Amino acid sequence: MSSTPAASVLFVCVHNAGRSQMAAGFLSHLAGDRVEVRSAGSLPADQVNPAAVEAMKEVGVDISAQQPKVLTTEAVQASDYVVTMGCGDVCPVFPGKKYLDWTLEDPAGKGVESVRPIRDEIKNRIEALIAEIDAKQEA
């Protein structure tokens, strides 16, 4: 098997502290090195949302070492898929990229009980994304 990833995916939300971090964590966990994973925010927070970290830990995914990162044009250009989660018009658009806009509740300021359903929805979408990437590789 080739050591080159099948695809690269960038997850973008405003603060890069909750949804995009959970999505990146799931994709890295479930796809391993088959997919290159990035996440960023248009206005990154100081730290990853502690409730998101806790909710992910409950399902065996550790995102505690992650730091919110600022969205760069280079990150978008280097990605095959750009998954936006409420970043609005601040995400740069380039031809040839696949853009997905996932409408998900923002976990900011919520406790772990409220973050769990968001986490579970993200996992479902990540599993579907992996299936799409795998199907393209087999085509």
URPEBEL-V345385 format. One record per residue. RES is the residue in one letter. PSI is psi in radians with two decimals (none if undefined). D_CENTER is the distance of its C-alpha to the mean C-alpha in Angstrom with 1 decimal. Layout:
BEGIN
RES/PSI/D_CENTER ; RES/PSI/D_CENTER
END
This chain:
BEGIN
M/2.45/24.9 ; S/2.58/23.6 ; S/-0.06/21.7 ; T/2.28/19.8 ; P/2.60/16.3 ; A/-0.53/16.4 ; A/2.87/13.6 ; S/2.43/11.1 ; V/2.31/7.6 ; L/2.18/6.3 ; F/2.27/3.7 ; V/2.23/6.7 ; C/3.11/8.5 ; V/-0.95/12.0 ; H/-0.17/12.1 ; N/0.71/8.8 ; A/-0.28/10.4 ; G/-1.50/9.2 ; R/-0.89/6.7 ; S/-0.57/3.8 ; Q/-0.71/5.5 ; M/-0.74/6.2 ; A/-0.79/3.4 ; A/-0.70/3.7 ; G/-0.79/7.1 ; F/-0.77/7.8 ; L/-0.76/7.2 ; S/-0.74/9.3 ; H/-0.77/11.6 ; L/-0.53/12.3 ; A/-0.26/12.5 ; G/-2.48/13.9 ; D/0.14/15.0 ; R/-0.42/15.2 ; V/2.34/11.9 ; E/2.28/11.0 ; V/2.32/7.6 ; R/2.72/7.0 ; S/2.65/5.6 ; A/2.94/8.4 ; G/2.66/10.5 ; S/-0.54/13.7 ; L/1.36/15.6 ; P/2.49/13.9 ; A/3.07/15.4 ; D/-0.49/17.6 ; Q/2.86/15.7 ; V/2.47/12.8 ; N/2.10/14.0 ; P/-0.57/16.5 ; A/-0.61/16.3 ; A/-0.74/12.6 ; V/-0.82/13.7 ; E/-0.78/16.7 ; A/-0.67/15.1 ; M/-0.65/12.9 ; K/-0.61/16.1 ; E/-0.47/18.0 ; V/0.31/16.2 ; G/0.34/16.6 ; V/2.10/13.3 ; D/1.95/14.0 ; I/0.26/11.6 ; S/-0.42/14.8 ; A/-0.06/15.2 ; Q/2.64/12.1 ; Q/2.40/13.1 ; P/2.44/11.7 ; K/2.64/12.1 ; V/2.46/13.7 ; L/2.25/12.5 ; T/2.68/15.1 ; T/-0.67/16.6 ; E/-0.69/16.6 ; A/-0.68/12.9 ; V/-0.79/12.9 ; Q/-0.56/16.1 ; A/-0.02/14.9 ; S/2.51/12.1 ; D/-0.67/13.2 ; Y/2.38/10.4 ; V/1.98/9.0 ; V/1.96/6.9 ; T/2.55/8.4 ; M/1.26/8.7 ; G/0.44/12.2 ; C/0.00/12.6 ; G/-2.40/15.7 ; D/0.01/17.7 ; V/-0.21/16.5 ; C/2.12/14.1 ; P/2.54/16.5 ; V/2.26/17.2 ; F/2.49/18.6 ; P/2.60/20.5 ; G/-0.06/19.4 ; K/2.63/15.6 ; K/2.09/14.2 ; Y/2.29/12.6 ; L/2.29/11.1 ; D/1.91/11.4 ; W/2.01/10.2 ; T/1.89/12.7 ; L/2.52/11.8 ; E/2.45/14.0 ; D/2.16/13.3 ; P/-0.02/13.8 ; A/2.27/15.6 ; G/0.07/19.1 ; K/2.69/18.9 ; G/2.98/20.1 ; V/-0.56/18.5 ; E/-0.66/20.5 ; S/-0.40/18.7 ; V/-0.48/15.2 ; R/-0.84/15.9 ; P/-0.58/16.0 ; I/-0.81/12.6 ; R/-0.81/11.2 ; D/-0.66/13.3 ; E/-0.73/12.3 ; I/-0.77/8.6 ; K/-0.76/10.1 ; N/-0.75/12.5 ; R/-0.63/10.2 ; I/-0.75/8.4 ; E/-0.70/12.1 ; A/-0.68/13.2 ; L/-0.75/10.9 ; I/-0.74/12.2 ; A/-0.69/15.6 ; E/-0.79/15.5 ; I/-0.78/14.7 ; D/-0.70/17.4 ; A/-0.67/19.8 ; K/-0.63/19.6 ; Q/-0.59/20.5 ; E/-0.33/23.4 ; A/none/24.7
END
